[in-house]
Amino acid sequence: MEYKTVLTALACFAFVACSESPAPEAEEAEAAPETTAVAAPDAIADALSAGWPGMADNATVVDWEGNVLKEGTNGYTCLPTPPMLSGNAPMCMDSEWLKWADAWQNKKEYSAGSLGISYMLSGDEGASNTDPFAEGPTDDNEWIVEGAHLMIVAPAELLDTFPTDPDNGGPYVMWKGTPYAHLMVPVGARDEEEAETAHDAASDATAEALSAGWPGMAKAATVVDWEGNVLKEGTNGYTCLPTPPTLSGSAPMCMDGEWMKWADAWMNKKDYAAESLGISYMLVGDEGASNTDPFAEGPTEDNEWIVEGAHLMIVAPAEMLDTFPTDPDNGGPYVMWKGTPYAHLMVPIGARD
C-alpha cells in the first residue's frame, strides 16, 4: 500500500474536523494562514513520541507529504502531528491499521484479518465515540479527548465483551456497530484531575496495586491482596494486585476476567484457550521472566530472560497471535511463551531501563 493513499485518512483520524465540502475559491485559499512545515528531525521525533522508546530505532517515519523520513523494520509506520493541528497527535500504526485507515477514509467495508495495534502515547485531539465521521462535538455524539492510549482492531466478535462507555475505568469500544469499531485502551491520564484521583488510595497496598493500571482505573477496579482479601470493591471487571510478597522489586498487575482465567490455568498448569480478547495492565513493569519457558524461575543462557518496562499483556485466540514476532527486541509487540497454552502478546509502552 502506498503511503499517500492513506495519509488523508490518517490526517482525519488524527481527530481533526475533515469536511467533504468543495475546495475554497482561490481568493479564500490565499487568505488562509500559512502552515509552517516541521523540519524533518523534529518531525521524526514528534512521530516517534507516539510509540514506546524501544520503537525508535525500528519504526518507519513518514511525513504528511508521503516522504519517508526514516526507514524501519518492525512493520510500524509513525507519522507526526498533522500540520493543520495546533495540538499534539502523532501516531504509530501497524499494517492492519493502515488497511483500516484506507477503508475508513474511503467508506469501504472493513473486517480485521488479524489483531492490529496502534500507538498514540501522546494522546489525541478528540473524536466522537459513536460517529466515525463526526467533525466536532455535539450534544449527543459522546466527544472524548483521550490521553495516552493504544487502539486495537480485531474480529468483531472479540470486541463484544467490552463496554462502549469511555468512563467505565478500562478499555472501551469506539464506533461499535460500524465496520470501523475498534478498542480504545487508555494507558495515561486524560487530565490533571484524573491523574490526582489515582493517588487517593486507601492504603499502601491498594495504591501500589492500582499503580499497575491507568489513572482512570483507580475508582473502578477491585483490589485484592495475595491472601485473597478484598481491599477495595470495584465495578469495571478489573482485579488489581500489589507486588507479590515473594518479590523484592515492584510488579503489581491489573487483570480483566479473561486474564484471571489465564492466571488460574497457568498457576495450576492446566490447559487454557482464550475465549475472548483479554487485557492486563503492568504499567510499573515487572521483575523479569523467560520469553520461552512459562515456569522458569530465573535466567539461564538460553531461556531469553527479559525484564520488561511498562507494558500491557493481551490474550486472544491463538490464530490472532500468529502474525506477531517472538523477538522482544523487534521494536514492537511480541509473543511470549509461543507454542504453549499460555502464549500471550507483550505490548511494551515504556522504557525497559
Protein Blocks (a to p, Z undefined) as FASTA:
>chain_A
ZZklmmmmmmmmnopacdfbdcddfklmmmpccdddddfklmmmmmmmmmcfklmmmpcc
ddfkopafbdcfeopacddddfkbcbdcdddddfklmmmmmmmmnopacddfbdcddddf
kopebdafkbmkbcbdcfklopacddddddddddfklmmmpcfbfknopacdehihiakb
ccdddfbdfbfklmmmmmmcfbfklmmmmmmmcfklmmmpccddfkopafbdcfeopacd
dddfkbcbdcdddddfklmmmmmmmmnopacddfbdcddddfkbpebdafkbmkbcbdcf
klopacddddddddddfklmmmpcfbfknopacdehihiakbccdddfbdfZZ
